[in-house]
Amino acid sequence: MVFLGPGLLLLFLFVIFPAVQTLFLSFQNKDGFAGLTNFVNLFRDEAIWNPARFPTKVPPWGALLHNLVWVCIHLPLTVGLGLVLAVVFAKAPRWVGFARSALFLGIVTPMIVGGVIIRYLFEAHSGIIPQILGALGVPKPWSSGWMAYPETALLGLILGSIWLWVGFSMILHSAGLSSIDPELFEAAQIDGASEWAQFWYITVPLLRPVTIVVAVLTLFWELKIFDIVYVATMGGPGRASTVLALEMYFAGFRALDPYRASAIATLITVVSVPLGYWFAVRRLRA
Amino acid sequence: MRGWMLVLVGLIGFSAFCAESLVVIGPWSGAEAEPFLAVLKAFTEKTGVPVEYRVMRAEDIATVFPAQFAAGLTPGDLVFGWGWWIKEFAGHMVDLSSEIAGIPFVTEPIIVEGKAVGVPYVTWVKPGFWYRKSFFAAHNLQEPTNWTDFISLLERIETIPGVEKAAASGDGVGWPLSDMTEHFLLTFGGLDLFMGLIEGKVKWESPEVRAIFENYLLPFLGHASEPIEWTAALDMWWDGKYGIYFMGNWITGMVEDPNDLGVFTLPGCKAVVGGTDYMFIPKYSKRVEDARKLLAFLISKEGVALRVSKGGKLSMRADVGPENYPPAEAALAQAVGALTIAPDMDDTIGGDWQRAFWDQLKLLWVKPEALDDVLRILDQLHPAAKG
């Protein structure tokens, strides 16, 4: 206990106390106890929840839905791509190591820098994506500045962030691959199993614990995404790419409303915990 | 061991050196900061007090400083910030009444409960659309005298080979778009309507405001580029990809040849937005007296004359006149001399509305059909509507 003391003290001061304080504030307003008012107001605010436009009209759909869209697109792509890349690189010649390094660079790049890169990647005049699409005759806004248009801003952020995160998935899957007994693959080859069959019936099931860890951590990353959006679009145009953490920041530091900011923080936790629990416990048991 | 000792002594010496510097935090960087750095250098030469200048945008100051204040700390000894934000955190600022006594300011200091907490430092105006005289001369273009002329000018510019759109639209966090919108509101709505919008007495969805958007701003947007990062837009405009560019007068300090700059307001304009950068001294500074000395130098006749002589800004002292300006600023001062100066709308309202204003205009620029939503949200988020 003596040895645990300093760590527990730090944990209490910098994690537990602020979390409890945030929860407490989320049920308050400037006049005192407010019950669920802050949360009701959040769901009445189209900046947070605007399902009437989803999915038939272009964003904004509200920060909560934007986060969920982020999860639906980014999660399978980064987890799946990371797994595939790990397998490909494990079988590829040594010299392609530079490609693996390039992919891993994304995860060691500060997210603020990542946001700037995404912004310029999709910029109308200097961005490679609009330039290529323009050359192929794709119409606006796809061949223009993605961050400037509500149709493309959110998707651009999500696609751009895949490079920033896929290295994480790839490295963890690579580590998992190295722990699989090679005799399993040798036996399968002797039995005449194809590459695909080896991947599907050996690699994927044996990597399931790693995949779940990657998926859970990716999910949390997506639900608390902030820096990339802040730098690249500030949630715009017209809230078309805003996310919960950004709205929390605006409430806390621009509107100077700690109660609304705390309510959004609590909402992020409420959304994250069940999803994380479902992934981590239910799927692991399955 | 000896090596480590040397490193330690070096570090202590470096720390001591750093500790002596007065930390000034302001929003300008690159070419925009150079004239201000010259003034800081003059202060150091005069007083022997070294000054370290750090760049931090007003948005970041608004984010970082509240937590620092709560801890009784400050990252800077003299800081530049938004007026609305300084008012909000006035309790954390040093009273500068003695420093500003007797100074004939053009723009008023920020006084909260009898204490001067924000002091204006030079002024800027957002006079209208800038153009290159050489570009206009080469293509036989003239400044417009009425709205029809203005639209004709835009159409003619777009026929010039190499021009993408008639007008460049600067972006960043969104303020260049709000500057342009404010110019349209002032020109076609007048000062009373403009002030009514600031105070929340006039609604954005009111017919007269909607008419300005529908009849003037939206037709103009047909000739304007999509929002481009404002310094990149500046370069592209200077290189001839765009014919005109709406910007504040600090543009004169950011182009290769300020003497090639011409500027015109929208025809019929009688007021332009102008303002100042406010500075404050946090009461948690350990160098309050030195910071006071620096502030006094910055707002002295000598300090202001030196600053405005470098271009990009105008004097905030009535007794430092155009004779101190470079030719481009002198011409500008003459051009806007007859116009009323209106406060910057988004800087005055501040808070989350400011951010929403910028963001909604970014949407309007690429989706003019979103006008109804934009106006509705601007009304919804106005502090007057929130109570």
Boltz contact constraints between the chains, C-beta under 6 A:
constraints:
  - contact:
      token1: [A, 145]
      token2: [B, 226]
      max_distance: 6.0
  - contact:
      token1: [A, 148]
      token2: [B, 226]
      max_distance: 6.0
  - contact:
      token1: [A, 148]
      token2: [B, 227]
      max_distance: 6.0
  - contact:
      token1: [A, 148]
      token2: [B, 366]
      max_distance: 6.0
  - contact:
      token1: [A, 149]
      token2: [B, 366]
      max_distance: 6.0
  - contact:
      token1: [A, 234]
      token2: [B, 173]
      max_distance: 6.0
  - contact:
      token1: [A, 236]
      token2: [B, 359]
      max_distance: 6.0
  - contact:
      token1: [A, 236]
      token2: [B, 362]
      max_distance: 6.0
  - contact:
      token1: [A, 237]
      token2: [B, 362]
      max_distance: 6.0
  - contact:
      token1: [A, 237]
      token2: [B, 363]
      max_distance: 6.0
  - contact:
      token1: [A, 238]
      token2: [B, 360]
      max_distance: 6.0
  - contact:
      token1: [A, 238]
      token2: [B, 363]
      max_distance: 6.0
  - contact:
      token1: [A, 250]
      token2: [B, 352]
      max_distance: 6.0
  - contact:
      token1: [A, 253]
      token2: [B, 63]
      max_distance: 6.0
  - contact:
      token1: [A, 254]
      token2: [B, 352]
      max_distance: 6.0
  - contact:
      token1: [A, 254]
      token2: [B, 355]
      max_distance: 6.0
  - contact:
      token1: [A, 255]
      token2: [B, 351]
      max_distance: 6.0
  - contact:
      token1: [A, 255]
      token2: [B, 352]
      max_distance: 6.0
